[in-house]
Amino acid sequence: MEMEFILSTGRSIWQGEGIEAGCDSDLYFNACARVEIDPDDMERLGLKENDTVKVVTKYGKVVVYAKESEQSPHRGLIYMPYGTWANVLVEPLTQCTGMPNLKNIPARIEKTDEKVLGAHEAIKYYYADGNWEGTAESLKSYYDIH
């Protein structure tokens, strides 16, 4: 089953501590390789805590762990901490502001058996190997993000 959501990204205390520990740390991975979902939406999707899900926006798709939101009820809204995984999902263009849009992004979630990549694996997969090209609907070349 797949559902439509509105994605917002943002800082969290654990994301901040994780990035200080290093992007290859377990703290960073556990804090950021996740999407927080309303408990009712988790139930509708048939998800349990720590199931793997694919989050898809028109800018990309990434596999992360499902986490029950403690900020509920916010049906239809999902949240991801800033980091490697959320970066795949936000618009890379900044309209000359230097800051991409990090809020109010239409997204879909579907349960998957795919592996959640570590930060270095994800960076290599999506950027160094150029696989972002196959995931982003609106980008035509490498130069669209620079």
N, C-alpha and C positions, 0 to 999 in steps of 0.2 A: 504494500500500500504506500502511496505517496500523498503528501499534503503540501499546500501552499502556505507560506509564512511571510512575515516581515522580519528581516534580520537587522539587528543593531549590534555594533561592536563597541568595545570600550575597555577601559582599564579595570583591573581588579587588584586587590592587595596581593593575591597569589601570583598573578601574572607579573606584577612588579618585582616581587621577591624572586620569582623564577628567572626573569631576564637578568637580574643581578647575579644569580647563581650560574648563569650561562645557558645559551640556547641548546646545549647538549645535555643539560641536567634533567634528572627525573622530575624535579620540582617544576621546571618550565613546561616539560611535556605534559605532566598531569594537570597543570593549571590552564594550559592553552589549547591542547588538542581535544577540545570538547565543544559541544553546543548545549546550552541550557534551554530546556523545553518545559512548557507548562505541564503539570502532572496530568491534566485531562487530555491534552494533546498527545502525551506519551501513551496514555491508555488507548486513545483512538488509533494510534499508529501501531499498537501492539508491542511497544518498546519497554524494556526494563533498563534500569541503571547500568551503564557501561556497555550497552549494545553498540555495535558499530553502525553508523549511518553515513550516507552520502548527502552532503549539503550542496545544492546546485543553485548558482545565480547565473545571470547572463554573462558574467565576467569569468566564471570558472566553477570548478567542482572539486570538493575535497572530502576525504573520509576522516571522521572524527568519532569520539565517543559521545553517546547521549547521556546527558545529566539532567536529573529532575531539578527544575528551577525552584529555588527557595523564595523567590520573589513573586510567587503566584498570588492570585490568578491573573494571568496575562495570556489568555488563549489567542493563538494566531501569531504571537510574537516569539522570536527566538533571539538568544544573545550568545555571542562568542567573544572571549577576551582577545584583545589585540595580540597579534603574534603571527608566526609563520603560516598557520592554517587559515586564519581570518583574512590574511593578506591575499590569498588566492581568490577570495570571493568578492572583494571590493573593487570598484572601478579604479583602474590605474591612472586615468587621466585626472588632472587636478584643475583644469580650466584656469591655469596660471596662478592658482592660489598657493601651490606647494603642498596642499592637503587634500587627499582624496575624500570622496563621500564615504563616510563610515556608518551611516544610519539609514533607516527606512529603505532597505534594499529588498526587493521581491526575491524570495528564495523558495526552494522545494527541499523536502527531506524525504529520503527513502531508506529503509533498512537495507544493509548490505553485509556481505561476508568478507569484503575487501579489508586489507590490512591498513591500520593507521600508521602512516609514515612518521618517523622521527623528524626533527627539524632539519637536520642536514640532508637526510634522504629526500624530504619534501622540496627543499630549495634546489637540490640537484635535479630532481624529477621535473618540477614545474618550470624552473628558470634556466639552469645550466644546460639541460638536455633539450630544452625548447618545447616540452609537452604542453605548456600553457596554450600554445597555438591551437591545439586540438580541443581545448576546453572552453576557450573564450569565444563567445558568439560575435562580439562586436569588434574584436581586434583583427587586423589583417596582416600586420607585420611587427617585427621586433621594434621598429621605430615608432609605432603607435604608443608605446609606453615610455618613451624618452623625449 
